[in-house]
Amino acid sequence: MRYYVFFILSLLIVGEMNQDNSQVKNVLGTSLESCCTDPLTGFYRDGFCHTGPTDTGIHVVCAVVTQEFLDYTLACGNDLCTPNPRYHFPGLKPGDSWCLCASRWYDAHKAGFAPPVKLKSSHENALKIVPLELLREYAAH
């Protein structure tokens, strides 16, 4: 029964996303690119840092996680290393790309632990929380 409820909810969530990625913009004002498919990231687990009405965390910053960041977020009570199959979460390791909450990324910056960012894969809504100049400082190369 739980599987069917999850499946139906997944269909509803996917239905609220803009399926045409060419119209979704990144922080640079160009088409949003995929963040990562292995592990499959994004609030909607489609590889993109899309956001929508049910994404209350605003998972729009595509980051390349570091061990320092993973340790920091664990100390803050957000374990991103341990797999959680219930939420289709594989657990992260350094070097993985993942869609992070913009506010969590910004908090990590203020604490000195923000990971590098893939600008072309970070949704334009990140700019409502984090200035572009700051994201550029952390651009992944």
C-alpha positions as a printed NumPy array, in Angstrom:
array([[  0.   ,   0.   ,   0.   ],
       [  2.798,   2.449,   0.887],
       [  4.415,   1.846,  -2.503],
       [  1.22 ,   2.777,  -4.332],
       [  0.743,   5.926,  -2.264],
       [  4.354,   6.933,  -2.944],
       [  3.927,   6.181,  -6.664],
       [  0.78 ,   8.314,  -6.918],
       [  2.389,  11.161,  -4.975],
       [  5.435,  10.963,  -7.247],
       [  3.238,  11.344, -10.307],
       [  1.533,  14.383,  -8.797],
       [  4.868,  15.993,  -7.923],
       [  6.328,  15.383, -11.369],
       [  3.184,  16.877, -12.842],
       [  3.912,  20.231, -11.211],
       [  7.377,  20.524, -12.747],
       [  8.112,  22.304, -15.987],
       [  8.967,  19.402, -18.308],
       [ 10.698,  21.684, -20.858],
       [ 14.168,  22.151, -19.364],
       [ 15.072,  24.711, -22.037],
       [ 12.681,  27.185, -20.416],
       [ 14.023,  26.684, -16.88 ],
       [ 16.939,  29.045, -16.236],
       [ 20.081,  28.67 , -14.178],
       [ 21.794,  31.386, -12.129],
       [ 23.596,  32.581, -15.288],
       [ 20.312,  33.088, -17.159],
       [ 20.822,  30.19 , -19.576],
       [ 19.04 ,  26.818, -19.759],
       [ 19.295,  24.76 , -16.578],
       [ 21.66 ,  21.808, -17.028],
       [ 21.531,  18.475, -15.233],
       [ 23.266,  18.42 , -11.868],
       [ 23.811,  14.674, -11.51 ],
       [ 22.207,  11.361, -12.392],
       [ 24.546,   9.108, -10.364],
       [ 23.549,   9.542,  -7.659],
       [ 20.187,  10.734,  -8.976],
       [ 19.678,  14.127,  -7.394],
       [ 17.062,  16.848,  -7.297],
       [ 14.014,  17.279,  -5.124],
       [ 12.103,  15.428,  -7.837],
       [ 14.947,  12.9  ,  -8.382],
       [ 15.229,  13.784, -12.072],
       [ 18.867,  14.925, -12.049],
       [ 17.946,  18.625, -12.104],
       [ 17.78 ,  21.21 ,  -9.311],
       [ 14.135,  22.031, -10.114],
       [ 11.886,  23.517,  -7.494],
       [  8.148,  23.811,  -7.063],
       [  5.388,  24.344,  -4.506],
       [  6.139,  21.148,  -2.559],
       [  9.889,  21.85 ,  -2.341],
       [  9.82 ,  23.851,   0.872],
       [ 13.605,  23.536,   1.244],
       [ 14.238,  25.085,  -2.19 ],
       [ 16.829,  22.499,  -3.363],
       [ 18.314,  24.655,  -6.129],
       [ 22.092,  24.832,  -5.588],
       [ 24.008,  22.121,  -7.458],
       [ 27.038,  21.486,  -5.264],
       [ 29.995,  19.133,  -5.463],
       [ 30.093,  17.947,  -1.864],
       [ 33.32 ,  17.815,   0.112],
       [ 34.147,  15.839,   3.243],
       [ 34.334,  19.12 ,   5.191],
       [ 30.823,  20.029,   4.078],
       [ 29.479,  16.55 ,   4.875],
       [ 31.034,  16.738,   8.372],
       [ 29.621,  20.24 ,   8.883],
       [ 26.085,  19.33 ,   7.845],
       [ 26.2  ,  16.171,   9.994],
       [ 27.201,  18.298,  13.003],
       [ 24.164,  20.497,  12.223],
       [ 21.866,  17.453,  12.352],
       [ 21.553,  16.792,   8.614],
       [ 23.166,  13.424,   7.82 ],
       [ 23.88 ,  13.331,   4.09 ],
       [ 26.203,  10.312,   4.282],
       [ 23.859,   7.582,   5.491],
       [ 21.602,   6.021,   2.833],
       [ 17.854,   6.377,   3.432],
       [ 15.946,   4.146,   0.986],
       [ 12.611,   5.475,   2.254],
       [ 13.394,   8.776,   0.502],
       [ 15.393,   7.224,  -2.364],
       [ 18.522,   8.765,  -0.841],
       [ 21.746,   6.856,  -1.57 ],
       [ 24.018,   8.648,   0.905],
       [ 26.716,  10.971,  -0.388],
       [ 30.482,  10.809,  -0.55 ],
       [ 32.998,  13.544,  -1.389],
       [ 32.89 ,  14.412,  -5.082],
       [ 29.185,  13.618,  -5.515],
       [ 27.041,  16.378,  -7.009],
       [ 23.799,  17.086,  -5.171],
       [ 21.009,  19.666,  -5.175],
       [ 21.259,  21.462,  -1.851],
       [ 18.841,  23.84 ,  -0.167],
       [ 19.989,  27.356,  -1.02 ],
       [ 19.679,  28.494,   2.592],
       [ 21.673,  25.476,   3.859],
       [ 24.425,  26.174,   1.323],
       [ 24.491,  29.83 ,   2.404],
       [ 24.704,  28.801,   6.082],
       [ 27.617,  26.508,   5.204],
       [ 29.312,  29.44 ,   3.476],
       [ 28.953,  31.619,   6.567],
       [ 30.453,  28.806,   8.661],
       [ 33.344,  28.324,   6.209],
       [ 32.297,  24.921,   4.813],
       [ 30.406,  25.655,   1.576],
       [ 31.179,  23.201,  -1.232],
       [ 31.884,  24.182,  -4.858],
       [ 28.868,  24.985,  -7.05 ],
       [ 27.964,  24.04 , -10.614],
       [ 26.565,  27.361, -11.829],
       [ 24.96 ,  26.021, -15.03 ],
       [ 23.111,  23.411, -12.945],
       [ 21.941,  25.733, -10.143],
       [ 18.372,  27.006, -10.553],
       [ 17.834,  30.754, -10.9  ],
       [ 15.763,  30.746,  -7.678],
       [ 19.028,  30.326,  -5.764],
       [ 19.585,  34.031,  -6.445],
       [ 16.673,  34.871,  -4.142],
       [ 18.873,  33.683,  -1.269],
       [ 22.5  ,  33.764,  -2.453],
       [ 24.092,  36.586,  -4.485],
       [ 25.491,  35.564,  -7.878],
       [ 28.876,  37.062,  -7.009],
       [ 29.166,  34.684,  -4.056],
       [ 28.136,  31.667,  -6.123],
       [ 30.761,  32.645,  -8.712],
       [ 33.434,  32.585,  -5.976],
       [ 32.571,  28.922,  -5.367],
       [ 32.227,  27.915,  -9.026],
       [ 33.335,  24.323,  -9.632],
       [ 36.027,  23.956, -12.272]])
